[in-house]
Amino acid sequence: MITDVDGVLVGHWTDADARTGCTVVRFPEGTVASAEVRGGAPASRELELLAPHRTVSRIDAVVLSGGSAFGLAAADGVMAELEAEGIGFPTAFGVVPIVVGLSLFDLGVGDPTGRPGPVEGRAACRAVAGGAHAVGAVGAGTGATVGKWRGREHATDGGIGASSVRDGEVIVAALIAVNATGDIDDGSATADPVDLGSLRRSEEAFHDDGSPEMTNTTIGVVATNARLDKNGCLVVAQGGHDGMARALFPPHTTADGDALVAAATQQVDADLDLVRALALIAVERAIRGLGGGLGRR
């Protein structure tokens, strides 16, 4: 669980009928974060603030949501809840919670009008807790699907996956909402050129007006108890994307908005390359756990 990192909390809001939801990850005071986007179609909020050269280094929460760009509104509810608790970046006129939003596209799976918004985001924020948390078809992963690169009929359920790894005192954990164009793959098979023909026939996955039949995006959070600055967190986010590329085929397509936030809670000293490697493993395991360890090509 990502909550294996001390002080990290997770809460979900789920609409099983509309097949959508949102997931809130809250961090302890003093947490530093950065992010990396590798997909071609991201839906995000406040990611630019996490760039290493930007002023603010803290992060209070990440909201993962369904609903495509509409779902980014869930972060408004999380901001309201944190403001009410007095949590955020201090200014002379009150605190401003630093809440990052990442959304995936699930509008074609359930009810496209049932999207997470401020009320739902606040509900997920109020539900946060430590310890074991739900995975699978819950929160932001409720309407997630994978395996769409060969056409809609090949799609299977994705969901929320989680994993944590340790090396001595160092913990790196991942919480990933997997809604990929590609398949979950255990790495046991190389790409088949016959299968790759599906990428050349990608027009089959689109309507006559050019709009996608089903769209995608894998989003998530990597958390560690290591002491890292924003540059270090960026390196860890990059390592997480390497894990994504090991567990999904094909990864980071132009139809995916793949994005990861890496957050460091500043509790133990650690070598940056070690933390990056552990991030790769944690993300890879979180995604493959949803596929039961089996390749789907």
Residue, then its C-alpha position, 0 to 999 in steps of 0.5 A: m500500500i502507498t500508506d506504507v509510507d508514514g503519514v500518507l493517507v488515501g481516500h476514495w469516492t466511487d460511483a459504481d453505476a456511472r463507473t467513475g470516481c476519484t481518489v485522494v492521496r494526502f501527505p504529511e507536512g513538509t512533503v516535497a514533490s515533482a512530476e513527469v508527463r509522458g503521454g500525449a493527452p494529459a488532463s492535469r491541474e497545478l503540475e507546472l507548480l511542481a517543476p523544480h524551478r518553480t517557487v513552491s516546493r510543498i504538496d498537500a494532496v493529489v487527486l486522481s479522478g475519472g471524468s476526463a478534464f471535467g474530473l479535475a473539478a474534484a480538486d476544488g472540493v479537496m482544496a475547500e476541505l484542506e482550507a477548512e483544516g488550515i492546511g496549505f501554503p501560508t500567505a498573509f491572507g490565509v492558507v492556499p492548499i497545494v492540490v495537484g489533479l490528474s484525470l483519466f478518460d472513462l466517459g465512454v464506459g459508464d454514464p458520461t454525465g456522471r463525473p467527479g466534482p467538488v462534492e465528490g472530491r471533498a467526500a474522498c478527502r474526508a474518507v482518507a485513512g492510513g493502513a490498508h486501502a481498497v484497490g481494483a475497481v474503486g475511486a479513479g479506477t472504477g471505469a478504467t480499462v486496458g487493452k484498447w489499442r487493438g480495438r474496443e472489443h479487446a478492452t478489459d478492466g483496469g483499475i487502481g493498483a498499489s505496491s510498496v518496496r523497501d531497502g532497509e529503512v527506505i520505502v517507495a510505494a505507488l498508487i496507480a490508476v491504470n486506464a491504458t491504451g496498451d495491455i498489462d504485460d508481465g514482460s514474458a513476450t516480445a512484441d509480435p509484429v502481427d499485433l503491432g499492425s493494430l497500431r497501423r490500423s489505429e483508425e479502427a479505434f476512431h469514429d468517422d468524425g475523428s473522435p476516439e471510440m475509447t480513450n485512456t491515460t494511466i496516472g498515479v502517485v509514487a511516495t517515498n520516505a526519503r529526503l529529496d528535493k524537487n529535482g530528486c522527486l523529478v528523477v523518481a517520477q521518471g523512474g516510475h514512468d520506466g516501471m510503467a513502460r515495463a508493465l504496459f505495452p504499448p506505453h505512453t501513446t499519443a492517446d494516453g495522458d500518462a502522468l506521475v507525481a513523486a512525493a518525498t516525506q523527508q524522513v530518512d536519508a537515501d541514495l537517489d539512484l536507489v529511490r529511482a530504482l525502487a520507484l520503477i519496481a513499485v510502479e511495475r508491480a502496482i500495474r502488473g498486480l491488476g493483470g494477475g501477473l499475466g501478459r495479455r498480448 
